[in-house]
């Protein structure tokens, strides 16, 4: 299973230094197109998306997560991002439609 990162240049470059494949994007809309295509790949196990491009796509990403459990889609803080509290319980409720 592969790991792929999606985000702006500084985010992706950091992971590439660690040997992780990445796709650079300029904005959230471009990221959504890339993420949708990556979600169709059978050998992808983990998709790491920078929080700065993922934040505007919360509903779309939640919809993708609910349709297909693999790849695991995880939002990672981008360089310079502030730490935010994530309400996983609320996210699970949204995914499960509760």
C-alpha positions as YAML, in Angstrom:
chain: A
units: angstrom
residues:
- id: 1
  name: UNK
  ca: [0.00, 0.00, 0.00]
- id: 2
  name: UNK
  ca: [1.22, 3.46, -0.93]
- id: 3
  name: UNK
  ca: [1.21, 6.70, 1.04]
- id: 4
  name: UNK
  ca: [0.61, 9.96, -0.84]
- id: 5
  name: UNK
  ca: [0.57, 13.56, 0.38]
- id: 6
  name: UNK
  ca: [-1.44, 16.41, -1.13]
- id: 7
  name: UNK
  ca: [-0.77, 20.04, -0.32]
- id: 8
  name: UNK
  ca: [1.20, 23.12, -1.12]
- id: 9
  name: UNK
  ca: [4.86, 22.95, -2.08]
- id: 10
  name: UNK
  ca: [6.41, 23.27, 1.40]
- id: 11
  name: UNK
  ca: [4.14, 20.57, 2.83]
- id: 12
  name: UNK
  ca: [4.76, 18.06, 0.05]
- id: 13
  name: UNK
  ca: [8.51, 18.78, -0.07]
- id: 14
  name: UNK
  ca: [8.91, 17.88, 3.60]
- id: 15
  name: UNK
  ca: [7.33, 14.49, 3.07]
- id: 16
  name: UNK
  ca: [9.29, 13.89, -0.12]
- id: 17
  name: UNK
  ca: [12.48, 14.26, 1.93]
- id: 18
  name: UNK
  ca: [11.21, 11.34, 4.00]
- id: 19
  name: UNK
  ca: [10.56, 9.29, 0.86]
- id: 20
  name: UNK
  ca: [6.79, 9.81, 0.67]
- id: 21
  name: UNK
  ca: [5.18, 10.48, -2.71]
- id: 22
  name: UNK
  ca: [3.34, 13.79, -3.04]
- id: 23
  name: UNK
  ca: [1.22, 15.96, -5.30]
- id: 24
  name: UNK
  ca: [1.60, 19.74, -5.10]
- id: 25
  name: UNK
  ca: [-1.54, 21.86, -5.45]
- id: 26
  name: UNK
  ca: [-2.17, 25.60, -5.41]
- id: 27
  name: UNK
  ca: [-5.65, 25.73, -3.85]
- id: 28
  name: UNK
  ca: [-8.45, 23.67, -2.34]
- id: 29
  name: UNK
  ca: [-10.37, 23.15, -5.57]
- id: 30
  name: UNK
  ca: [-7.32, 21.72, -7.31]
- id: 31
  name: UNK
  ca: [-6.71, 19.55, -4.23]
- id: 32
  name: UNK
  ca: [-10.25, 18.15, -4.41]
- id: 33
  name: UNK
  ca: [-9.71, 17.08, -8.01]
- id: 34
  name: UNK
  ca: [-6.44, 15.35, -7.11]
- id: 35
  name: UNK
  ca: [-7.94, 13.70, -4.01]
- id: 36
  name: UNK
  ca: [-10.92, 12.38, -5.98]
- id: 37
  name: UNK
  ca: [-8.60, 10.79, -8.55]
- id: 38
  name: UNK
  ca: [-6.33, 9.34, -5.87]
- id: 39
  name: UNK
  ca: [-9.32, 7.82, -4.06]
- id: 40
  name: UNK
  ca: [-9.92, 5.61, -7.10]
- id: 41
  name: UNK
  ca: [-6.44, 4.05, -6.98]
- id: 42
  name: UNK
  ca: [-6.50, 0.51, -5.61]
- id: 43
  name: UNK
  ca: [-2.99, 0.47, -4.11]
- id: 44
  name: UNK
  ca: [-3.35, 3.67, -2.04]
- id: 45
  name: UNK
  ca: [-3.57, 3.04, 1.70]
- id: 46
  name: UNK
  ca: [-3.02, 6.45, 3.30]
- id: 47
  name: UNK
  ca: [-3.71, 9.92, 1.93]
- id: 48
  name: UNK
  ca: [-2.21, 12.80, 3.93]
- id: 49
  name: UNK
  ca: [-3.72, 16.19, 3.10]
- id: 50
  name: UNK
  ca: [-2.43, 19.49, 4.49]
- id: 51
  name: UNK
  ca: [-5.00, 21.18, 6.69]
- id: 52
  name: UNK
  ca: [-4.74, 24.51, 4.88]
- id: 53
  name: UNK
  ca: [-6.12, 23.04, 1.64]
- id: 54
  name: UNK
  ca: [-8.45, 20.55, 3.39]
- id: 55
  name: UNK
  ca: [-10.23, 23.04, 5.66]
- id: 56
  name: UNK
  ca: [-12.56, 24.44, 2.94]
- id: 57
  name: UNK
  ca: [-13.32, 20.89, 1.76]
- id: 58
  name: UNK
  ca: [-14.55, 19.44, 5.04]
- id: 59
  name: UNK
  ca: [-17.95, 18.30, 3.77]
- id: 60
  name: UNK
  ca: [-16.60, 16.85, 0.52]
- id: 61
  name: UNK
  ca: [-13.84, 14.97, 2.35]
- id: 62
  name: UNK
  ca: [-16.31, 13.61, 4.90]
- id: 63
  name: UNK
  ca: [-18.49, 12.39, 2.03]
- id: 64
  name: UNK
  ca: [-15.50, 10.60, 0.47]
- id: 65
  name: UNK
  ca: [-14.59, 9.02, 3.82]
- id: 66
  name: UNK
  ca: [-18.14, 7.70, 4.23]
- id: 67
  name: UNK
  ca: [-18.19, 6.07, 0.79]
- id: 68
  name: UNK
  ca: [-14.87, 4.26, 0.95]
- id: 69
  name: UNK
  ca: [-12.88, 3.31, 4.07]
- id: 70
  name: UNK
  ca: [-9.58, 2.84, 2.21]
- id: 71
  name: UNK
  ca: [-7.55, 4.90, 1.63]
- id: 72
  name: UNK
  ca: [-7.51, 6.44, 5.06]
- id: 73
  name: UNK
  ca: [-7.71, 10.19, 4.55]
- id: 74
  name: UNK
  ca: [-5.93, 12.14, 7.28]
- id: 75
  name: UNK
  ca: [-5.48, 15.90, 7.60]
- id: 76
  name: UNK
  ca: [-2.02, 16.98, 8.76]
- id: 77
  name: UNK
  ca: [-1.02, 20.46, 9.92]
- id: 78
  name: UNK
  ca: [0.78, 22.42, 7.22]
- id: 79
  name: UNK
  ca: [3.98, 24.32, 8.04]
- id: 80
  name: UNK
  ca: [3.01, 27.38, 10.07]
- id: 81
  name: UNK
  ca: [-0.51, 26.14, 10.88]
- id: 82
  name: UNK
  ca: [-1.99, 26.67, 14.28]
- id: 83
  name: UNK
  ca: [-2.98, 23.60, 16.23]
- id: 84
  name: UNK
  ca: [-6.74, 23.09, 16.23]
- id: 85
  name: UNK
  ca: [-8.86, 20.69, 18.20]
- id: 86
  name: UNK
  ca: [-10.58, 18.10, 16.00]
- id: 87
  name: UNK
  ca: [-13.93, 16.73, 17.11]
- id: 88
  name: UNK
  ca: [-13.66, 13.15, 15.88]
- id: 89
  name: UNK
  ca: [-16.96, 12.19, 17.51]
- id: 90
  name: UNK
  ca: [-18.79, 14.81, 15.45]
- id: 91
  name: UNK
  ca: [-16.93, 13.70, 12.32]
- id: 92
  name: UNK
  ca: [-17.96, 10.06, 12.91]
- id: 93
  name: UNK
  ca: [-21.57, 11.09, 13.42]
- id: 94
  name: UNK
  ca: [-21.48, 12.96, 10.14]
- id: 95
  name: UNK
  ca: [-19.90, 10.01, 8.32]
- id: 96
  name: UNK
  ca: [-22.42, 7.55, 9.77]
- id: 97
  name: UNK
  ca: [-25.35, 9.89, 9.16]
- id: 98
  name: UNK
  ca: [-26.38, 9.95, 12.83]
...
